[in-house]
Amino acid sequence: MNDVAGAFDVLAESLLGGDVTQGKLFGHRCLKLVGKAFLVDFDGDLVFKLGREAMTKWLVGHEDLNGFDPSGKGRPMKDWLQAPMAHSDHLQIWAEAAMAFAKDTA
């Protein structure tokens, strides 16, 4: 999985159904659980709502991972991890963790 759109499609195929739907967040494709976004295809990266604790754990030692800052003004949204495709081996894990976090906070 090297392209974001394809990776998003694969993840969507594995997670859609039941309470998981596809929608938009900031004009970008996303997956939602009971109306709450948890995975976003955003400007060449995938973004996962993992929760602050899990997000912080992943940021340590991975300089290419970031908090999600859709405004570009240095104010990342809490709980959200933005990951480049270089981390394609973690995408399914993060997607499932994000869905579980959305379920826990619903």
N, CA, C and O atoms as a GROMACS GRO file, in nm:
protein
  424
    1MET      N    1   0.083  -0.118   0.000
    1MET     CA    2   0.000   0.000   0.000
    1MET      C    3   0.088   0.124   0.000
    1MET      O    4   0.134   0.167   0.106
    2ASN      N    5   0.110   0.182  -0.116
    2ASN     CA    6   0.193   0.301  -0.122
    2ASN      C    7   0.114   0.427  -0.147
    2ASN      O    8   0.163   0.536  -0.121
    3ASP      N    9  -0.008   0.416  -0.198
    3ASP     CA   10  -0.082   0.539  -0.220
    3ASP      C   11  -0.195   0.552  -0.117
    3ASP      O   12  -0.261   0.454  -0.083
    4VAL      N   13  -0.214   0.672  -0.070
    4VAL     CA   14  -0.308   0.698   0.039
    4VAL      C   15  -0.451   0.662   0.002
    4VAL      O   16  -0.522   0.601   0.082
    5ALA      N   17  -0.495   0.700  -0.118
    5ALA     CA   18  -0.632   0.670  -0.158
    5ALA      C   19  -0.657   0.519  -0.158
    5ALA      O   20  -0.761   0.473  -0.112
    6GLY      N   21  -0.562   0.444  -0.210
    6GLY     CA   22  -0.575   0.298  -0.211
    6GLY      C   23  -0.574   0.241  -0.071
    6GLY      O   24  -0.651   0.150  -0.040
    7ALA      N   25  -0.487   0.293   0.014
    7ALA     CA   26  -0.480   0.246   0.153
    7ALA      C   27  -0.611   0.276   0.225
    7ALA      O   28  -0.662   0.193   0.300
    8PHE      N   29  -0.664   0.397   0.203
    8PHE     CA   30  -0.791   0.433   0.266
    8PHE      C   31  -0.900   0.338   0.219
    8PHE      O   32  -0.980   0.291   0.300
    9ASP      N   33  -0.904   0.309   0.090
    9ASP     CA   34  -1.006   0.218   0.035
    9ASP      C   35  -0.997   0.080   0.098
    9ASP      O   36  -1.100   0.020   0.130
   10VAL      N   37  -0.876   0.028   0.115
   10VAL     CA   38  -0.857  -0.104   0.176
   10VAL      C   39  -0.907  -0.102   0.321
   10VAL      O   40  -0.977  -0.194   0.364
   11LEU      N   41  -0.870   0.002   0.394
   11LEU     CA   42  -0.916   0.012   0.533
   11LEU      C   43  -1.067   0.027   0.540
   11LEU      O   44  -1.133  -0.035   0.624
   12ALA      N   45  -1.122   0.109   0.453
   12ALA     CA   46  -1.267   0.128   0.451
   12ALA      C   47  -1.338  -0.003   0.424
   12ALA      O   48  -1.438  -0.035   0.488
   13GLU      N   49  -1.288  -0.078   0.328
   13GLU     CA   50  -1.350  -0.207   0.295
   13GLU      C   51  -1.352  -0.300   0.416
   13GLU      O   52  -1.448  -0.374   0.437
   14SER      N   53  -1.246  -0.297   0.495
   14SER     CA   54  -1.238  -0.387   0.609
   14SER      C   55  -1.321  -0.339   0.729
   14SER      O   56  -1.355  -0.418   0.816
   15LEU      N   57  -1.353  -0.208   0.734
   15LEU     CA   58  -1.419  -0.154   0.853
   15LEU      C   59  -1.563  -0.109   0.831
   15LEU      O   60  -1.639  -0.101   0.928
   16LEU      N   61  -1.602  -0.080   0.708
   16LEU     CA   62  -1.738  -0.030   0.682
   16LEU      C   63  -1.843  -0.135   0.715
   16LEU      O   64  -1.821  -0.255   0.698
   17GLY      N   65  -1.955  -0.087   0.763
   17GLY     CA   66  -2.067  -0.174   0.796
   17GLY      C   67  -2.110  -0.149   0.939
   17GLY      O   68  -2.034  -0.094   1.019
   18GLY      N   69  -2.232  -0.188   0.969
   18GLY     CA   70  -2.283  -0.162   1.104
   18GLY      C   71  -2.289  -0.013   1.129
   18GLY      O   72  -2.352   0.061   1.054
   19ASP      N   73  -2.224   0.030   1.235
   19ASP     CA   74  -2.223   0.171   1.272
   19ASP      C   75  -2.112   0.252   1.206
   19ASP      O   76  -2.102   0.372   1.228
   20VAL      N   77  -2.028   0.186   1.124
   20VAL     CA   78  -1.918   0.256   1.056
   20VAL      C   79  -1.965   0.297   0.916
   20VAL      O   80  -2.009   0.215   0.836
   21THR      N   81  -1.954   0.428   0.891
   21THR     CA   82  -1.995   0.484   0.763
   21THR      C   83  -1.883   0.570   0.706
   21THR      O   84  -1.788   0.606   0.777
   22GLN      N   85  -1.895   0.602   0.578
   22GLN     CA   86  -1.798   0.690   0.515
   22GLN      C   87  -1.860   0.829   0.505
   22GLN      O   88  -1.979   0.843   0.479
   23GLY      N   89  -1.778   0.932   0.528
   23GLY     CA   90  -1.827   1.069   0.520
   23GLY      C   91  -1.714   1.163   0.488
   23GLY      O   92  -1.616   1.125   0.424
   24LYS      N   93  -1.728   1.287   0.532
   24LYS     CA   94  -1.628   1.392   0.507
   24LYS      C   95  -1.592   1.460   0.639
   24LYS      O   96  -1.676   1.477   0.728
   25LEU      N   97  -1.465   1.499   0.649
   25LEU     CA   98  -1.416   1.582   0.759
   25LEU      C   99  -1.322   1.684   0.696
   25LEU      O  100  -1.224   1.646   0.632
   26PHE      N  101  -1.350   1.812   0.715
   26PHE     CA  102  -1.272   1.919   0.652
   26PHE      C  103  -1.264   1.899   0.501
   26PHE      O  104  -1.163   1.935   0.440
   27GLY      N  105  -1.367   1.842   0.440
   27GLY     CA  106  -1.370   1.820   0.296
   27GLY      C  107  -1.294   1.698   0.248
   27GLY      O  108  -1.282   1.677   0.128
   28HIS      N  109  -1.244   1.618   0.340
   28HIS     CA  110  -1.166   1.500   0.305
   28HIS      C  111  -1.243   1.374   0.346
   28HIS      O  112  -1.321   1.374   0.441
   29ARG      N  113  -1.219   1.267   0.272
   29ARG     CA  114  -1.286   1.140   0.302
   29ARG      C  115  -1.248   1.093   0.442
   29ARG      O  116  -1.134   1.105   0.485
   30CYS      N  117  -1.348   1.040   0.511
   30CYS     CA  118  -1.322   0.987   0.644
   30CYS      C  119  -1.413   0.869   0.672
   30CYS      O  120  -1.512   0.846   0.601
   31LEU      N  121  -1.378   0.795   0.774
   31LEU     CA  122  -1.466   0.691   0.829
   31LEU      C  123  -1.517   0.741   0.962
   31LEU      O  124  -1.444   0.804   1.039
   32LYS      N  125  -1.645   0.713   0.989
   32LYS     CA  126  -1.708   0.758   1.112
   32LYS      C  127  -1.775   0.640   1.181
   32LYS      O  128  -1.826   0.548   1.117
   33LEU      N  129  -1.773   0.644   1.312
   33LEU     CA  130  -1.847   0.547   1.393
   33LEU      C  131  -1.955   0.625   1.465
   33LEU      O  132  -1.924   0.714   1.544
   34VAL      N  133  -2.079   0.593   1.439
   34VAL     CA  134  -2.194   0.662   1.496
   34VAL      C  135  -2.177   0.814   1.480
   34VAL      O  136  -2.202   0.891   1.573
   35GLY      N  137  -2.134   0.855   1.361
   35GLY     CA  138  -2.121   0.997   1.329
   35GLY      C  139  -1.993   1.064   1.374
   35GLY      O  140  -1.973   1.182   1.346
   36LYS      N  141  -1.905   0.991   1.446
   36LYS     CA  142  -1.779   1.050   1.493
   36LYS      C  143  -1.664   1.002   1.406
   36LYS      O  144  -1.641   0.881   1.393
   37ALA      N  145  -1.591   1.096   1.346
   37ALA     CA  146  -1.478   1.061   1.260
   37ALA      C  147  -1.367   0.997   1.342
   37ALA      O  148  -1.338   1.038   1.454
   38PHE      N  149  -1.305   0.893   1.282
   38PHE     CA  150  -1.192   0.830   1.350
   38PHE      C  151  -1.075   0.803   1.255
   38PHE      O  152  -0.966   0.770   1.300
   39LEU      N  153  -1.097   0.816   1.124
   39LEU     CA  154  -0.991   0.792   1.024
   39LEU      C  155  -1.016   0.888   0.907
   39LEU      O  156  -1.127   0.895   0.854
   40VAL      N  157  -0.911   0.962   0.867
   40VAL     CA  158  -0.924   1.063   0.762
   40VAL      C  159  -0.812   1.047   0.659
   40VAL      O  160  -0.697   1.026   0.695
   41ASP      N  161  -0.848   1.058   0.532
   41ASP     CA  162  -0.753   1.065   0.420
   41ASP      C  163  -0.724   1.214   0.401
   41ASP      O  164  -0.807   1.286   0.345
   42PHE      N  165  -0.607   1.261   0.448
   42PHE     CA  166  -0.581   1.404   0.451
   42PHE      C  167  -0.449   1.439   0.386
   42PHE      O  168  -0.343   1.408   0.440
   43ASP      N  169  -0.452   1.501   0.270
   43ASP     CA  170  -0.335   1.558   0.204
   43ASP      C  171  -0.213   1.465   0.199
   43ASP      O  172  -0.103   1.505   0.237
   44GLY      N  173  -0.233   1.344   0.153
   44GLY     CA  174  -0.122   1.252   0.134
   44GLY      C  175  -0.086   1.168   0.254
   44GLY      O  176   0.009   1.089   0.248
   45ASP      N  177  -0.157   1.184   0.362
   45ASP     CA  178  -0.136   1.104   0.484
   45ASP      C  179  -0.270   1.048   0.530
   45ASP      O  180  -0.377   1.090   0.485
   46LEU      N  181  -0.262   0.952   0.619
   46LEU     CA  182  -0.382   0.905   0.688
   46LEU      C  183  -0.376   0.955   0.831
   46LEU      O  184  -0.268   0.960   0.891
   47VAL      N  185  -0.490   0.990   0.885
   47VAL     CA  186  -0.498   1.048   1.018
   47VAL      C  187  -0.593   0.962   1.102
   47VAL      O  188  -0.702   0.927   1.057
   48PHE      N  189  -0.549   0.929   1.223
   48PHE     CA  190  -0.622   0.837   1.310
   48PHE      C  191  -0.650   0.903   1.444
   48PHE      O  192  -0.560   0.963   1.503
   49LYS      N  193  -0.773   0.891   1.494
   49LYS     CA  194  -0.806   0.942   1.626
   49LYS      C  195  -0.783   0.830   1.727
   49LYS      O  196  -0.868   0.743   1.746
   50LEU      N  197  -0.666   0.833   1.789
   50LEU     CA  198  -0.623   0.724   1.877
   50LEU      C  199  -0.640   0.753   2.025
   50LEU      O  200  -0.635   0.662   2.107
   51GLY      N  201  -0.658   0.878   2.060
   51GLY     CA  202  -0.656   0.917   2.200
   51GLY      C  203  -0.518   0.970   2.235
   51GLY      O  204  -0.418   0.929   2.175
   52ARG      N  205  -0.513   1.057   2.329
   52ARG     CA  206  -0.388   1.126   2.363
   52ARG      C  207  -0.279   1.029   2.408
   52ARG      O  208  -0.164   1.041   2.365
   53GLU      N  209  -0.313   0.933   2.493
   53GLU     CA  210  -0.212   0.841   2.546
   53GLU      C  211  -0.150   0.756   2.435
   53GLU      O  212  -0.028   0.746   2.426
   54ALA      N  213  -0.232   0.696   2.352
   54ALA     CA  214  -0.181   0.612   2.243
   54ALA      C  215  -0.105   0.695   2.141
   54ALA      O  216  -0.001   0.653   2.091
   55MET      N  217  -0.157   0.814   2.110
   55MET     CA  218  -0.090   0.900   2.014
   55MET      C  219   0.049   0.937   2.063
   55MET      O  220   0.146   0.931   1.987
   56THR      N  221   0.060   0.976   2.188
   56THR     CA  222   0.189   1.014   2.246
   56THR      C  223   0.287   0.898   2.242
   56THR      O  224   0.405   0.918   2.214
   57LYS      N  225   0.239   0.778   2.270
   57LYS     CA  226   0.325   0.660   2.266
   57LYS      C  227   0.386   0.641   2.126
   57LYS      O  228   0.505   0.614   2.114
   58TRP      N  229   0.305   0.657   2.023
   58TRP     CA  230   0.354   0.638   1.886
   58TRP      C  231   0.447   0.749   1.842
   58TRP      O  232   0.536   0.725   1.760
   59LEU      N  233   0.429   0.870   1.892
   59LEU     CA  234   0.513   0.982   1.850
   59LEU      C  235   0.658   0.967   1.896
   59LEU      O  236   0.750   1.016   1.830
   60VAL      N  237   0.678   0.899   2.009
   60VAL     CA  238   0.814   0.882   2.063
   60VAL      C  239   0.897   0.799   1.966
   60VAL      O  240   0.861   0.686   1.932
   61GLY      N  241   1.008   0.856   1.923
   61GLY     CA  242   1.101   0.785   1.835
   61GLY      C  243   1.062   0.779   1.689
   61GLY      O  244   1.130   0.714   1.610
   62HIS      N  245   0.953   0.845   1.651
   62HIS     CA  246   0.910   0.848   1.511
   62HIS      C  247   0.896   0.994   1.468
   62HIS      O  248   0.788   1.052   1.478
   63GLU      N  249   1.004   1.052   1.421
   63GLU     CA  250   1.005   1.193   1.385
   63GLU      C  251   0.914   1.224   1.267
   63GLU      O  252   0.877   1.340   1.247
   64ASP      N  253   0.877   1.124   1.188
   64ASP     CA  254   0.792   1.148   1.072
   64ASP      C  255   0.643   1.138   1.104
   64ASP      O  256   0.559   1.159   1.016
   65LEU      N  257   0.608   1.107   1.229
   65LEU     CA  258   0.469   1.109   1.273
   65LEU      C  259   0.442   1.242   1.341
   65LEU      O  260   0.531   1.299   1.405
   66ASN      N  261   0.320   1.291   1.327
   66ASN     CA  262   0.284   1.421   1.384
   66ASN      C  263   0.145   1.418   1.443
   66ASN      O  264   0.064   1.331   1.412
   67GLY      N  265   0.119   1.516   1.529
   67GLY     CA  266  -0.017   1.543   1.567
   67GLY      C  267  -0.087   1.605   1.447
   67GLY      O  268  -0.022   1.671   1.366
   68PHE      N  269  -0.216   1.587   1.435
   68PHE     CA  270  -0.293   1.634   1.321
   68PHE      C  271  -0.324   1.783   1.338
   68PHE      O  272  -0.395   1.823   1.430
   69ASP      N  273  -0.270   1.864   1.248
   69ASP     CA  274  -0.287   2.009   1.250
   69ASP      C  275  -0.347   2.054   1.117
   69ASP      O  276  -0.275   2.107   1.032
   70PRO      N  277  -0.478   2.035   1.099
   70PRO     CA  278  -0.538   2.067   0.968
   70PRO      C  279  -0.530   2.215   0.932
   70PRO      O  280  -0.536   2.250   0.814
   71SER      N  281  -0.517   2.303   1.030
   71SER     CA  282  -0.509   2.446   1.000
   71SER      C  283  -0.369   2.487   0.957
   71SER      O  284  -0.351   2.591   0.894
   72GLY      N  285  -0.268   2.406   0.992
   72GLY     CA  286  -0.131   2.440   0.960
   72GLY      C  287  -0.076   2.555   1.043
   72GLY      O  288   0.024   2.617   1.006
   73LYS      N  289  -0.140   2.584   1.156
   73LYS     CA  290  -0.101   2.696   1.241
   73LYS      C  291  -0.031   2.653   1.369
   73LYS      O  292  -0.022   2.730   1.465
   74GLY      N  293   0.019   2.529   1.372
   74GLY     CA  294   0.090   2.482   1.490
   74GLY      C  295   0.001   2.449   1.607
   74GLY      O  296   0.045   2.453   1.722
   75ARG      N  297  -0.125   2.416   1.579
   75ARG     CA  298  -0.219   2.380   1.685
   75ARG      C  299  -0.281   2.244   1.654
   75ARG      O  300  -0.394   2.235   1.608
   76PRO      N  301  -0.204   2.136   1.680
   76PRO     CA  302  -0.258   2.003   1.649
   76PRO      C  303  -0.380   1.970   1.736
   76PRO      O  304  -0.390   2.011   1.851
   77MET      N  305  -0.470   1.895   1.676
   77MET     CA  306  -0.589   1.851   1.746
   77MET      C  307  -0.549   1.740   1.844
   77MET      O  308  -0.471   1.651   1.809
   78LYS      N  309  -0.604   1.745   1.965
   78LYS     CA  310  -0.571   1.641   2.062
   78LYS      C  311  -0.627   1.508   2.013
   78LYS      O  312  -0.730   1.505   1.945
   79ASP      N  313  -0.561   1.402   2.045
   79ASP     CA  314  -0.604   1.265   2.016
   79ASP      C  315  -0.573   1.216   1.874
   79ASP      O  316  -0.586   1.096   1.849
   80TRP      N  317  -0.533   1.302   1.782
   80TRP     CA  318  -0.519   1.264   1.642
   80TRP      C  319  -0.373   1.248   1.600
   80TRP      O  320  -0.291   1.336   1.626
   81LEU      N  321  -0.341   1.137   1.534
   81LEU     CA  322  -0.208   1.107   1.483
   81LEU      C  323  -0.209   1.112   1.330
   81LEU      O  324  -0.293   1.047   1.267
   82GLN      N  325  -0.118   1.188   1.270
   82GLN     CA  326  -0.106   1.197   1.125
   82GLN      C  327   0.014   1.115   1.082
   82GLN      O  328   0.126   1.138   1.129
   83ALA      N  329  -0.008   1.019   0.992
   83ALA     CA  330   0.097   0.924   0.954
   83ALA      C  331   0.118   0.922   0.803
   83ALA      O  332   0.022   0.912   0.726
   84PRO      N  333   0.244   0.930   0.760
   84PRO     CA  334   0.274   0.915   0.618
   84PRO      C  335   0.268   0.768   0.577
   84PRO      O  336   0.269   0.680   0.663
   85MET      N  337   0.263   0.742   0.450
   85MET     CA  338   0.253   0.605   0.399
   85MET      C  339   0.376   0.521   0.430
   85MET      O  340   0.372   0.399   0.414
   86ALA      N  341   0.484   0.581   0.474
   86ALA     CA  342   0.602   0.505   0.515
   86ALA      C  343   0.568   0.409   0.629
   86ALA      O  344   0.642   0.313   0.655
   87HIS      N  345   0.458   0.435   0.697
   87HIS     CA  346   0.415   0.350   0.810
   87HIS      C  347   0.301   0.258   0.769
   87HIS      O  348   0.215   0.224   0.851
   88SER      N  349   0.299   0.216   0.643
   88SER     CA  350   0.187   0.136   0.593
   88SER      C  351   0.168   0.005   0.670
   88SER      O  352   0.058  -0.050   0.672
   89ASP      N  353   0.274  -0.044   0.733
   89ASP     CA  354   0.261  -0.168   0.810
   89ASP      C  355   0.181  -0.150   0.939
   89ASP      O  356   0.141  -0.248   1.001
   90HIS      N  357   0.156  -0.026   0.980
   90HIS     CA  358   0.080   0.000   1.102
   90HIS      C  359  -0.064   0.047   1.076
   90HIS      O  360  -0.142   0.061   1.170
   91LEU      N  361  -0.100   0.069   0.951
   91LEU     CA  362  -0.228   0.132   0.920
   91LEU      C  363  -0.348   0.054   0.973
   91LEU      O  364  -0.438   0.113   1.032
   92GLN      N  365  -0.350  -0.076   0.953
   92GLN     CA  366  -0.464  -0.155   0.999
   92GLN      C  367  -0.473  -0.153   1.151
   92GLN      O  368  -0.583  -0.144   1.208
   93ILE      N  369  -0.359  -0.162   1.218
   93ILE     CA  370  -0.356  -0.157   1.365
   93ILE      C  371  -0.411  -0.024   1.414
   93ILE      O  372  -0.494  -0.019   1.505
   94TRP      N  373  -0.363   0.086   1.353
   94TRP     CA  374  -0.410   0.218   1.394
   94TRP      C  375  -0.558   0.238   1.362
   94TRP      O  376  -0.631   0.297   1.442
   95ALA      N  377  -0.603   0.188   1.248
   95ALA     CA  378  -0.744   0.203   1.212
   95ALA      C  379  -0.834   0.130   1.312
   95ALA      O  380  -0.936   0.184   1.354
   96GLU      N  381  -0.796   0.009   1.349
   96GLU     CA  382  -0.876  -0.066   1.446
   96GLU      C  383  -0.871   0.000   1.584
   96GLU      O  384  -0.971   0.004   1.655
   97ALA      N  385  -0.754   0.052   1.621
   97ALA     CA  386  -0.741   0.122   1.750
   97ALA      C  387  -0.824   0.250   1.750
   97ALA      O  388  -0.887   0.283   1.850
   98ALA      N  389  -0.825   0.321   1.638
   98ALA     CA  390  -0.904   0.443   1.626
   98ALA      C  391  -1.053   0.412   1.635
   98ALA      O  392  -1.128   0.485   1.700
   99MET      N  393  -1.095   0.305   1.571
   99MET     CA  394  -1.236   0.266   1.577
   99MET      C  395  -1.272   0.227   1.722
   99MET      O  396  -1.380   0.263   1.770
  100ALA      N  397  -1.184   0.156   1.791
  100ALA     CA  398  -1.210   0.119   1.930
  100ALA      C  399  -1.217   0.243   2.019
  100ALA      O  400  -1.301   0.252   2.108
  101PHE      N  401  -1.128   0.341   1.993
  101PHE     CA  402  -1.131   0.465   2.070
  101PHE      C  403  -1.263   0.538   2.046
  101PHE      O  404  -1.324   0.589   2.140
  102ALA      N  405  -1.308   0.543   1.921
  102ALA     CA  406  -1.435   0.608   1.890
  102ALA      C  407  -1.550   0.538   1.960
  102ALA      O  408  -1.643   0.602   2.009
  103LYS      N  409  -1.543   0.406   1.964
  103LYS     CA  410  -1.648   0.328   2.031
  103LYS      C  411  -1.649   0.357   2.181
  103LYS      O  412  -1.755   0.369   2.242
  104ASP      N  413  -1.530   0.368   2.241
  104ASP     CA  414  -1.519   0.395   2.386
  104ASP      C  415  -1.565   0.534   2.422
  104ASP      O  416  -1.610   0.556   2.534
  105THR      N  417  -1.555   0.629   2.328
  105THR     CA  418  -1.592   0.768   2.359
  105THR      C  419  -1.728   0.805   2.302
  105THR      O  420  -1.771   0.920   2.313
  106ALA      N  421  -1.797   0.709   2.243
  106ALA     CA  422  -1.930   0.738   2.184
  106ALA      C  423  -2.034   0.756   2.291
  106ALA      O  424  -2.151   0.780   2.260
   0.00000   0.00000   0.00000
